[in-house]
C-alpha cells in the first residue's frame, strides 16, 4: 500500500469518526430537549408556550407531598397537557412531607392536576417532578358548585336520622303508663278523668284519645269512631314528614349529582376545544375523574338516606299498627258505656217513681245486672 492509499484510508476514518460524533450529538439533543446552555431552558419554555394557548395568569395553590425545599420562585413546571405554571411563592414547607406553593398559569388552559414536571429552574437540585396531595376537602372544592347542595342534603339526612330516632319511639307515641290509666278510667266510666289524661300526654295514641273524649255525651259511637279516624290520619300525616323527606333525598341526591357531572363535563369539553389530540385525551380523562366525584358524593348521601328511610318507615308502621289495636279496644269500651247509658235512660223514663241519686260506679253496676 503506497502513501496515497494510506492517506485515503486515514481520510475515510476521520470522516467516519466525525459522522459518528454528529449522530451522537443529535441523539443527545433529542433526548434532553435541546442543546445545553444558559438559554436552553428559556428556549424550551418559549417553544412550549407557542404550542398551547396563551395563559390567563390564573393563580392557584398546589399542595404536594414531594420535597419542595429546593423549589424557588420563578421555576416553571408543566402538567400532563403541557400547560405551564410559574412558581410565584412558597406558601408552606413541611420538609420531606411536602408543602404548598402558589403557582400562576402562564400557558395553556388546564388545571395543574396530579403531577407537574420541571421545565425551567435556576437550581440544579430542583425536583424534576412534584405530585399533588389532595384531601377530601380539596376534591370537594374541585367537584363544582353542585357539591354544596349535596353536602346540605347530607347534613339534613343526619339531622332527620336523629329526629326519627327520637320521635319514632313506642314509649313516646303510645306510653304504656297512659294506656293503663286510660283503660282503667274507661272501665270506671270516668270520661272526665279519661279526657284529662289524654290532654296531659303527648303522642299519637293520646291524640286519638282526645278525639274519643271530645263531645262524648252528644256523640254516637259512630261519630266517635269517625272522629278518631280523622284525628289519627292528621297525626300520622305529620309523623310521616321526616321519612318522606328521607325518601325524597334518596331520590333527588343522585339526580343532583348526575346533573353536576353532566354540567362539569360540558365545561371540560369547552376547555378542550383548542387542545391537540393527545392533550385532549389526557385532559378529558382528568376532567372526567374530577367531575365524577359529584356523582359519587351524591350516591354516598342517597344510599344511607334510603336505608334510614326504610328502617324508620318500618318502625313507624309498627307503632301505627299498635295504636290501631288499642284504639279499637278503647272504642269498643266506649260502645259498651254508651249502651249501658242508653239502657239506664230508658229505665228512668218507664219508672215514674223518684230515683235517688247514685254514684257512677253503683249506676254501672246496677245497670249491668
CORQUI-V630405 format. One record per pair of residues at least 24 apart in sequence whose C-alpha atoms are under 10 Angstrom apart, sorted by the first residue. I is the first residue (numbers start at 1). J is the second residue. If there is no record, write none. Layout:
i = <I | I>
j = <J | J>
This chain:
i = <38 | 40 | 41 | 41 | 41 | 41 | 41 | 42 | 42 | 42 | 42 | 43 | 44 | 44 | 45 | 45 | 45 | 45 | 45 | 45 | 45 | 46 | 48 | 48 | 48 | 48 | 48 | 48 | 48 | 49 | 49 | 49 | 49 | 49 | 49 | 50 | 50 | 51 | 51 | 51 | 51 | 51 | 51 | 52 | 52 | 52 | 52 | 52 | 52 | 52 | 52 | 52 | 52 | 52 | 53 | 53 | 53 | 53 | 53 | 53 | 53 | 54 | 54 | 54 | 54 | 54 | 54 | 54 | 55 | 55 | 55 | 55 | 55 | 55 | 55 | 55 | 55 | 55 | 56 | 56 | 56 | 56 | 56 | 56 | 57 | 57 | 57 | 57 | 57 | 57 | 57 | 57 | 57 | 58 | 58 | 58 | 58 | 58 | 58 | 58 | 58 | 59 | 59 | 59 | 59 | 59 | 59 | 59 | 59 | 59 | 60 | 60 | 60 | 60 | 60 | 60 | 60 | 60 | 60 | 61 | 61 | 61 | 61 | 61 | 61 | 61 | 61 | 61 | 61 | 61 | 62 | 62 | 62 | 62 | 62 | 62 | 62 | 62 | 62 | 62 | 62 | 62 | 62 | 62 | 62 | 62 | 62 | 63 | 63 | 63 | 63 | 63 | 63 | 63 | 63 | 63 | 63 | 63 | 63 | 63 | 63 | 63 | 64 | 64 | 64 | 64 | 64 | 64 | 64 | 64 | 64 | 64 | 64 | 64 | 64 | 64 | 65 | 65 | 65 | 65 | 65 | 65 | 65 | 65 | 65 | 65 | 65 | 65 | 66 | 66 | 66 | 66 | 66 | 66 | 66 | 66 | 66 | 66 | 66 | 66 | 66 | 67 | 67 | 67 | 67 | 67 | 67 | 67 | 67 | 67 | 67 | 67 | 67 | 68 | 68 | 68 | 68 | 68 | 68 | 68 | 68 | 68 | 68 | 68 | 68 | 68 | 68 | 69 | 69 | 69 | 69 | 69 | 69 | 69 | 69 | 69 | 70 | 70 | 70 | 70 | 70 | 70 | 71 | 71 | 71 | 71 | 71 | 71 | 71 | 71 | 71 | 71 | 72 | 72 | 72 | 72 | 72 | 73 | 73 | 73 | 73 | 73 | 74 | 74 | 74 | 74 | 74 | 75 | 75 | 75 | 75 | 75 | 75 | 75 | 75 | 76 | 76 | 76 | 76 | 76 | 76 | 76 | 76 | 76 | 76 | 76 | 77 | 77 | 77 | 77 | 77 | 77 | 77 | 77 | 77 | 77 | 77 | 77 | 77 | 78 | 78 | 78 | 78 | 78 | 78 | 78 | 78 | 78 | 78 | 78 | 79 | 79 | 79 | 79 | 79 | 79 | 79 | 79 | 79 | 79 | 79 | 79 | 80 | 80 | 80 | 80 | 80 | 80 | 80 | 80 | 80 | 80 | 80 | 80 | 80 | 81 | 81 | 81 | 81 | 81 | 81 | 81 | 81 | 81 | 81 | 81 | 81 | 81 | 81 | 81 | 81 | 82 | 82 | 82 | 82 | 82 | 82 | 82 | 82 | 82 | 83 | 83 | 83 | 83 | 83 | 83 | 83 | 83 | 84 | 84 | 84 | 84 | 84 | 84 | 84 | 84 | 84 | 85 | 85 | 85 | 85 | 85 | 85 | 86 | 86 | 87 | 98 | 98 | 98 | 98 | 99 | 99 | 100 | 100 | 108 | 108 | 108 | 109 | 109 | 109 | 109 | 109 | 110 | 110 | 110 | 110 | 110 | 110 | 110 | 110 | 111 | 111 | 111 | 113 | 113 | 113 | 113 | 114 | 139 | 139 | 139 | 139 | 140 | 140 | 140 | 140 | 142 | 142 | 142 | 142 | 143 | 143 | 143 | 143 | 143 | 143 | 143 | 143 | 143 | 143 | 143 | 143 | 144 | 144 | 144 | 144 | 144 | 144 | 144 | 144 | 145 | 145 | 145 | 146 | 146 | 146 | 146 | 146 | 146 | 146 | 146 | 146 | 146 | 146 | 147 | 147 | 147 | 147 | 147 | 147 | 147 | 147 | 148 | 149 | 149 | 149 | 149 | 150 | 150 | 150 | 150 | 150 | 150 | 150 | 150 | 150 | 150 | 150 | 150 | 150 | 150 | 150 | 151 | 151 | 151 | 151 | 152 | 153 | 153 | 153 | 153 | 153 | 153 | 153 | 153 | 153 | 154 | 154 | 154 | 154 | 154 | 154 | 154 | 154 | 154 | 155 | 156 | 156 | 156 | 156 | 156 | 157 | 157 | 157 | 157 | 157 | 157 | 157 | 157 | 157 | 157 | 157 | 157 | 158 | 158 | 158 | 158 | 158 | 159 | 160 | 160 | 160 | 160 | 160 | 160 | 160 | 160 | 161 | 161 | 161 | 161 | 161 | 161 | 161 | 161 | 163 | 163 | 164 | 164 | 164 | 164 | 164 | 164 | 164 | 164 | 164 | 164 | 164 | 164 | 165 | 165 | 165 | 167 | 167 | 167 | 167 | 168 | 168 | 168 | 168 | 168 | 168 | 168 | 168 | 168 | 168 | 169 | 169 | 169 | 169 | 169 | 170 | 170 | 170 | 170 | 170 | 170 | 170 | 170 | 170 | 170 | 171 | 171 | 172 | 172 | 172 | 172 | 172 | 172 | 173 | 173 | 173 | 173 | 173 | 173 | 173 | 173 | 173 | 173 | 173 | 173 | 174 | 174 | 174 | 174 | 174 | 174 | 174 | 174 | 174 | 174 | 174 | 174 | 175 | 175 | 175 | 175 | 175 | 175 | 178 | 178 | 178 | 179 | 179 | 179 | 179 | 179 | 182 | 182 | 182 | 183 | 183 | 183 | 183 | 186 | 186 | 186 | 186 | 186 | 186 | 187 | 187 | 187 | 187 | 187 | 187 | 187 | 188 | 188 | 188 | 188 | 188 | 189 | 189 | 189 | 189 | 189 | 189 | 189 | 189 | 189 | 189 | 190 | 190 | 191 | 191 | 191 | 191 | 192 | 203 | 203 | 204 | 204 | 204 | 204 | 204 | 204 | 204 | 204 | 204 | 205 | 205 | 205 | 205 | 205 | 205 | 205 | 205 | 205 | 205 | 206 | 206 | 207 | 207 | 207 | 208 | 208 | 208 | 208 | 208 | 208 | 209 | 209 | 209 | 212 | 212 | 212 | 212 | 213 | 216 | 216 | 217 | 217 | 219 | 220 | 220 | 220 | 221 | 221 | 221 | 221 | 221 | 221 | 221 | 221 | 222 | 222 | 224 | 224 | 224 | 225 | 225 | 225 | 225 | 225 | 225 | 228 | 228 | 228 | 229 | 229 | 232 | 232 | 232 | 232 | 236 | 236 | 236 | 239 | 240 | 240 | 240 | 240 | 242 | 242 | 242 | 243 | 243 | 243 | 243 | 243 | 243 | 243 | 243 | 243 | 244 | 244 | 245 | 245 | 246 | 246 | 246 | 246 | 246 | 246 | 246 | 246 | 246 | 246 | 247 | 247 | 247 | 247 | 247 | 247 | 247 | 247 | 248 | 248 | 248 | 248 | 249 | 249 | 249 | 249 | 249 | 249 | 249 | 249 | 250 | 250 | 250 | 250 | 250 | 250 | 250 | 250 | 250 | 250 | 250 | 250 | 251 | 251 | 251 | 251 | 251 | 252 | 252 | 253 | 253 | 253 | 253 | 253 | 253 | 253 | 253 | 253 | 254 | 254 | 254 | 254 | 254 | 254 | 254 | 254 | 254 | 254 | 255 | 255 | 255 | 255 | 256 | 256 | 256 | 256 | 257 | 257 | 257 | 257 | 257 | 257 | 257 | 257 | 257 | 258 | 258 | 258 | 258 | 258 | 258 | 258 | 258 | 259 | 259 | 260 | 260 | 260 | 260 | 260 | 260 | 261 | 261 | 261 | 261 | 261 | 261 | 261 | 261 | 261 | 261 | 262 | 262 | 262 | 262 | 262 | 263 | 264 | 264 | 264 | 264 | 264 | 265 | 265 | 265 | 267 | 337 | 339 | 340 | 340 | 340 | 340 | 341 | 342 | 343 | 343 | 344>
j = <122 | 120 | 76 | 119 | 120 | 121 | 122 | 76 | 119 | 120 | 121 | 120 | 119 | 120 | 76 | 77 | 78 | 84 | 107 | 119 | 120 | 107 | 78 | 82 | 83 | 84 | 107 | 108 | 119 | 82 | 83 | 84 | 106 | 107 | 108 | 107 | 108 | 82 | 83 | 107 | 108 | 275 | 276 | 81 | 82 | 83 | 84 | 107 | 108 | 109 | 274 | 275 | 276 | 279 | 83 | 106 | 107 | 108 | 109 | 274 | 275 | 83 | 84 | 105 | 106 | 107 | 108 | 109 | 83 | 84 | 85 | 104 | 105 | 106 | 107 | 108 | 109 | 110 | 104 | 105 | 106 | 107 | 108 | 109 | 85 | 86 | 103 | 104 | 105 | 106 | 107 | 108 | 109 | 85 | 103 | 104 | 105 | 106 | 107 | 109 | 111 | 85 | 86 | 87 | 88 | 102 | 103 | 104 | 105 | 106 | 85 | 88 | 101 | 102 | 103 | 104 | 105 | 111 | 112 | 87 | 88 | 89 | 90 | 91 | 100 | 101 | 102 | 103 | 104 | 112 | 87 | 90 | 91 | 99 | 100 | 101 | 102 | 103 | 112 | 113 | 114 | 116 | 130 | 131 | 132 | 133 | 134 | 91 | 92 | 98 | 99 | 100 | 101 | 102 | 114 | 130 | 131 | 132 | 133 | 134 | 135 | 138 | 93 | 94 | 97 | 98 | 99 | 100 | 101 | 114 | 115 | 130 | 131 | 132 | 133 | 134 | 94 | 95 | 96 | 97 | 98 | 99 | 100 | 130 | 131 | 132 | 133 | 134 | 94 | 95 | 96 | 97 | 98 | 99 | 100 | 127 | 129 | 130 | 131 | 132 | 133 | 93 | 94 | 95 | 96 | 97 | 98 | 99 | 126 | 127 | 129 | 130 | 131 | 92 | 93 | 94 | 95 | 96 | 97 | 98 | 99 | 100 | 101 | 126 | 127 | 129 | 130 | 93 | 94 | 95 | 96 | 98 | 99 | 125 | 126 | 127 | 121 | 123 | 124 | 125 | 126 | 127 | 101 | 118 | 121 | 122 | 123 | 125 | 126 | 127 | 128 | 130 | 101 | 121 | 122 | 123 | 126 | 101 | 102 | 103 | 121 | 122 | 103 | 104 | 120 | 121 | 122 | 103 | 118 | 119 | 120 | 121 | 122 | 123 | 126 | 103 | 104 | 105 | 106 | 116 | 117 | 118 | 119 | 120 | 121 | 122 | 103 | 105 | 112 | 115 | 116 | 117 | 118 | 119 | 120 | 121 | 128 | 129 | 130 | 105 | 107 | 108 | 112 | 115 | 116 | 117 | 118 | 119 | 120 | 129 | 108 | 110 | 111 | 112 | 113 | 114 | 115 | 116 | 117 | 118 | 129 | 283 | 110 | 111 | 112 | 113 | 114 | 115 | 116 | 117 | 278 | 279 | 282 | 283 | 286 | 108 | 109 | 110 | 111 | 112 | 113 | 275 | 276 | 278 | 279 | 280 | 281 | 282 | 283 | 284 | 286 | 107 | 108 | 109 | 110 | 112 | 116 | 117 | 275 | 279 | 107 | 108 | 109 | 110 | 111 | 112 | 116 | 279 | 108 | 109 | 110 | 111 | 112 | 116 | 117 | 118 | 119 | 111 | 112 | 116 | 117 | 118 | 119 | 119 | 120 | 121 | 130 | 131 | 132 | 133 | 132 | 133 | 132 | 133 | 271 | 274 | 275 | 271 | 272 | 274 | 275 | 283 | 268 | 271 | 272 | 275 | 279 | 283 | 286 | 287 | 283 | 286 | 287 | 283 | 286 | 287 | 290 | 286 | 290 | 291 | 293 | 294 | 290 | 293 | 294 | 297 | 290 | 291 | 293 | 294 | 260 | 261 | 264 | 287 | 289 | 290 | 291 | 292 | 293 | 294 | 295 | 297 | 260 | 261 | 263 | 264 | 290 | 291 | 293 | 294 | 260 | 264 | 294 | 256 | 257 | 258 | 259 | 260 | 261 | 263 | 264 | 294 | 295 | 298 | 256 | 257 | 260 | 293 | 294 | 295 | 297 | 298 | 294 | 253 | 256 | 257 | 298 | 249 | 252 | 253 | 254 | 256 | 257 | 260 | 294 | 295 | 297 | 298 | 299 | 300 | 301 | 302 | 253 | 297 | 298 | 301 | 301 | 246 | 249 | 250 | 252 | 253 | 298 | 301 | 302 | 305 | 249 | 253 | 297 | 298 | 300 | 301 | 302 | 304 | 305 | 301 | 245 | 246 | 249 | 301 | 305 | 242 | 245 | 246 | 249 | 250 | 301 | 302 | 304 | 305 | 306 | 308 | 309 | 246 | 301 | 304 | 305 | 308 | 242 | 241 | 242 | 243 | 245 | 246 | 305 | 308 | 309 | 242 | 243 | 246 | 304 | 305 | 308 | 309 | 312 | 242 | 243 | 239 | 240 | 241 | 242 | 243 | 308 | 309 | 311 | 312 | 313 | 315 | 316 | 308 | 312 | 315 | 203 | 239 | 242 | 316 | 203 | 239 | 240 | 312 | 313 | 315 | 316 | 317 | 318 | 319 | 203 | 312 | 315 | 316 | 319 | 203 | 204 | 205 | 315 | 316 | 318 | 319 | 320 | 322 | 323 | 203 | 319 | 201 | 202 | 203 | 204 | 205 | 319 | 201 | 202 | 203 | 204 | 205 | 206 | 207 | 239 | 316 | 319 | 320 | 323 | 201 | 202 | 203 | 204 | 205 | 206 | 207 | 319 | 320 | 322 | 323 | 326 | 201 | 202 | 203 | 204 | 205 | 206 | 202 | 205 | 206 | 205 | 206 | 209 | 326 | 330 | 206 | 209 | 330 | 326 | 329 | 330 | 333 | 330 | 331 | 333 | 334 | 336 | 337 | 330 | 333 | 334 | 336 | 337 | 361 | 364 | 337 | 360 | 361 | 364 | 365 | 333 | 334 | 336 | 337 | 338 | 341 | 360 | 361 | 363 | 364 | 360 | 361 | 216 | 217 | 334 | 337 | 216 | 235 | 239 | 231 | 232 | 234 | 235 | 236 | 239 | 319 | 320 | 323 | 231 | 232 | 235 | 319 | 320 | 322 | 323 | 324 | 326 | 327 | 323 | 327 | 231 | 232 | 235 | 232 | 233 | 235 | 323 | 324 | 327 | 327 | 330 | 331 | 327 | 330 | 331 | 334 | 334 | 334 | 338 | 338 | 341 | 338 | 334 | 335 | 338 | 331 | 332 | 334 | 335 | 336 | 337 | 338 | 339 | 331 | 335 | 331 | 334 | 335 | 327 | 328 | 331 | 332 | 334 | 335 | 327 | 328 | 331 | 324 | 327 | 320 | 323 | 324 | 327 | 316 | 317 | 320 | 316 | 312 | 313 | 316 | 317 | 309 | 312 | 313 | 305 | 306 | 308 | 309 | 310 | 311 | 312 | 313 | 316 | 309 | 313 | 305 | 309 | 302 | 304 | 305 | 306 | 307 | 308 | 309 | 310 | 312 | 313 | 302 | 305 | 306 | 307 | 308 | 309 | 310 | 313 | 302 | 305 | 306 | 309 | 298 | 301 | 302 | 303 | 304 | 305 | 306 | 309 | 298 | 299 | 300 | 301 | 302 | 303 | 304 | 305 | 306 | 307 | 308 | 309 | 299 | 302 | 303 | 305 | 306 | 298 | 302 | 295 | 297 | 298 | 299 | 300 | 301 | 302 | 303 | 305 | 294 | 295 | 296 | 297 | 298 | 299 | 300 | 301 | 302 | 303 | 295 | 298 | 299 | 302 | 294 | 295 | 298 | 299 | 291 | 292 | 293 | 294 | 295 | 296 | 297 | 298 | 299 | 291 | 292 | 293 | 294 | 295 | 296 | 298 | 299 | 294 | 295 | 291 | 292 | 293 | 294 | 295 | 298 | 287 | 288 | 289 | 290 | 291 | 292 | 293 | 294 | 295 | 296 | 288 | 291 | 292 | 294 | 295 | 291 | 288 | 290 | 291 | 292 | 294 | 290 | 291 | 292 | 291 | 364 | 367 | 364 | 365 | 367 | 368 | 367 | 367 | 367 | 368 | 368>
